Amino acid sequence: MEPRVIVALDFDNRRAADEIVDRLGDECRFYKVGMELLTAAGPDLIEHLVGKGKDVFLDLKLFEIPNSVAGAVRAAGALGISMVTVHSMGGAEIMGAAVAAARDFPHLRVLALTVVTSMTGSDLADIGVNASTEAQVLRLARLAKRAGCHGVIASPQEAGPLRAELGAGSLIVTPGVTLSGESGAEHARSGTPHAAIAAGASHIVVGRTITRAADPVAAVRLVRANMGL
C-alpha cells in the first residue's frame, strides 16, 4: 500500500483553493475538501478538481439518519470523489448505509472518522465516554470494520495500534500531521509525516505546512522526504 500525501484545502473561498492547486501542479494529486470550502465554493470545485485529474477526499463526517447518509454518499460518488467520511459515532447502521451506497462507485472509499484530532481524554469524558482516546479510537475502528468501511480517520498517534487491529488491507488516514518543530495548531494529537507512516498510516493529511508555505512545492517535497519517499 503506497503512502500518499493529501493536501488539505482548508480555505473559505474558491480563489485561494484554486491558487494553491495551480501552484502545486503535478507535485500533488490528492486534495481534501472539507465542509467550509464545500459550503463556500459548492460542488463545482469538486468537479473542477476531478476534471484536472485530481483525487478528492471529501471530508463531510456524515452523521445523519441512514437514508440521508446514503443519499449524500451517492451524491458525492456522482461527483467523482475518491474518499468520503462518515462519523463512526453514528453506529453500524449509518456506516453500513454509506458503504452500501458507495458500491455503485467502484473507486469510492468510505472512511469512518473515529475521534477527531482536536479531542483529548477529558473532552471524551465531557460527553460521557469513560475511555482513553486510543481505546475509543480502537473501539470505533472495530465497529467500522464490521460495518464494511474501507478504513478510518484517526490521529498519527493511533496509527500503530490501528494497523495492528485492522490489518494490512485497511486505509488509515491521519490528519494532524506537521513537520518537527511546527505547532500542531488545533490538533491535540499530532505527529510528523515520518512517525505517521512508520506507524502504519496509508495516507497523511497536511494543511498549513504546505498551503501557507512561501514555497508550497518545496514544502510538499520536504514532507515526502520526511516520510522517506
N, C-alpha and C positions, 0 to 999 in steps of 0.2 A: 504494500500500500504506500504510494508515494506521498510524502508530506507536501502540503500546499499552503501557500500564504494567501489569505483572504484579506483584502484591504477594506476597512470599514469606512463607508461614505457617510460619516456622521455629520451631515450638514443640514441646514434648514432651508436650502434653496437649490434649484437645479443648476444654476450657473456655476456655483462652487464645485458641485459634483462633476459636471462636465469638464471643468478646467483640470481637475486632478487626474481624471481618466485620460484626458488628452496628453497631459504631461508624462504620465507613466507609459502610455503607448503599449508596446509589446512586452514591457517589463512585468506587467501584471495582467492576468486573465480572469481573476476571480474577485468579485466585489460583494460586500454586504450592504444591503439596503434595509434600513430599519423603519420603524413607524413614523419617525419625524420626517425623514426625507420622502417617504412614500406619500404622506399626507400633504407635504408641501409641493411635490413635483408630479404626483399622480403616476398611473401605470405606464404612461408614455415613456418615462425614464427607463423602466424595466425593458420595454420593447426596444428602445434605442440601444441599451447595453447588449441585449441578446443579439440584436441585428449587427452589432460590431464584433460578434464572435466571443463575447464575454460570458463567463458563468456567473450567475447571480444567486446569492444566498439571501432569501427574503426572510428577514428575522421578525416575524409577526407575533411570536409567543401566543399562539391561538389558545384561547381559554373561553369556550362558549358551549352551548348545547351541541351534541354530536352532529346534528343535521347542519347547523350553521358552520361548524368547523369543516365538515366535508365540503360544503359549498365554497368556502374560502380556499381550500386546498385545490379544488378543481379550477377555480378562477386563477390561482397562482400558476398551476400547471399549464393552463392555456396561454399564459404569458411567456412560457419557455424557460422558467427558472430551473435551477438545479437542486436547490435545497430550500425547505421551509420548516419553520419551527412551530411546535405545538407544546403547550405547557403540561408537563407531566403531572403537576398537582391536580389537573383536571380528571385524572384517573384513566383506567384502562379503556373504558368505552369511548371517551373522547379521542384518545390516541389511536384506538382501533379504527374509528371513523376516518381519521386523517389518513391512515395507512391504506384503507380500502379505497378512498377517493384518489389516492396517488397512483393506483395501479393502472389507470388509463394513460399515464405519462411515464414511459419506461425510464427516463433519465431523472425523474424527480425523486429526491430522497427526503424522507420525513425524519426530522431530528427532534428529540424531546429535550426541552430545557429542564434541567434538574433544579439547581439552586443558583439564582443569579449571582454574579461575581461581586456584587456590592454588599451581599449579605454575610453576616457573621453568625456565630452560635447564639449570641444574645438577641439578634434580630429574629432568629427562628424561635427562641423562647418566647418572644413577644407575641407570636401568633400561635403559641400553644404546641410547638414542636420541641419536645424534650430530647433532642439528639444533637450530636455534633454535626457540623456542615458535611464532613466526609461521610458519616453514617447516613445522613439524609440523602446525599447525592447517590450513594450506592443503592439505597432502598428504592429510590425513584428510577434509577437506571435499570434495575432488575425488572421493575414493573413495565418500563418502556420496551425492554427486550421481549417480554412475554406478549406485549401488545403488537409486536411486529415492527417497531420503529427501526430505521436503518442505523441509528446512532443517537448520540446525546450531545448536549452542550453542557460544559462544566468548566471550572477554572483549571489552569495549569497544575495547581496543587493536587487535584484529584485525578489527573490523567493516569498515573501509575496504578492506583487501586482499580480504576475503571477498566484499564486494559486487561488486568488480571481477571476481573469479574466478567467482562463481556467477550473476551477472546479476540482473535486477530481480525475477524471479519467486520466488526462494527466500526462506524465512524465515531471519532471523538474530536469534537471541535471546541477549541479553547479560546474564548475571549480573554481580555485582561492580560495580554502579552505585551511586554515592554522590554527594551534593552536594559542591560545592567546600569544602575545609576539613575535611571529615569523614574519619575513618580508614577505610581500606579493609578493616579487620579482617583476616580470614583470606584475603582476596583479594589475591594478589600482583600481579595485573594488572587494576587497577580503572580507572574513568573516570566522568565526570559524565554525567547524562542528555543534556545538550546535545551533548557530544562523541560519545556513542554514536549518537545519532540523526543527527547531521550526517555521521558516517562511513558510515552506511548500515544501522544496526540497524533491524529491523522492530518489535521488542519489547524493552523493558528490564525486568529483574527487580530490584525494590527491596525490601529487607528492613527492617533495623533503622531506617533513615532514617524509615520510615513507622510500623512496628509498635511501636517504642519511643518514638515522639514523644509529648509531652504532649498534643498535638492532632493525631491522625492525619489527620483531614480536611484541616487546614491543610497538613500535610506532603505529602499527595497533590497538592494544588493547587500547592504550591511546586515539586514535581518536574515537573508538567506545564508550569508557567511556564518552568522551566529548559529543558525540551525545545523550547519555542517553540510549544506548543499553546494 
